């Protein structure tokens, strides 16, 4: 079972998969045959429209920043304000960071953290191309953020925390780096029911944002244990339609869905 594998083994599988995405050597991220979203799609723009990004958002970022990764649009819930400091957990090519940078403005700051060197290199190149002086990207694991205590107003993340083998640590780190009153606003995949063994034990489905998903109840419990309050988890039932295409024929839409997760420090 994937949850019984050492954490570093799971991280390495995820790191290798997304290094391939960053280098464009893989189009499907290993999630069986067919299109994937969290894994990256052949048509990132179409996928992002489906996930709730506007045409303005899609055309505002450097070419190559949007790789069709994600399971929602955290920008839609983060309510970012000028001057705020934002941290993106699992920032990939920088897509959500660049959108956040537009909202917080020159007086704000956006920090993207990703554990894949190839993604960091890609994001930094995209930032240079787009002239995003208020954005930086740091190599690191979201279970041990390379960020000082209490500096962030908002934490965003898009279909990444489900990939972590140590989710309680992720939420504790998020709590640590937020200022008092800081907000968590993320899109992620949650489990709606117990998954069969063939799904839980499939490493490709782990790196494909499926088999590592926690239940809604466990996610809320982890957030509250980390210290968060005002926790809300809104499951998007319609997301099953596109999640079905992440692993066609496997019936994964019966077990997981995307959700909007919000909380306050």
SULVEN-V210605 format. One line per field, one symbol per residue. ss: DSSP state (@ for helix, = for strand, . for the rest). A space follows every 10 residues. Layout:
ss=???
This chain:
ss=.@@@..@@@@ @@@@@@@@@@ @@........ .......... ...@@@@@@@ ....@@@@@@ .......... ....@@@@.. ....=====. ....@@@@@@ @@@@....== ====..@@@@ @@@@@@@@@@ ....=====. .......... .=======.. @@@...@@@@ @@@@@@@=== ========== =.....@@@@ ..@@@@@... ...==@@@@@ @@@@@@..== ======@@@@ @@@@@@@... .@@@.===== ====.
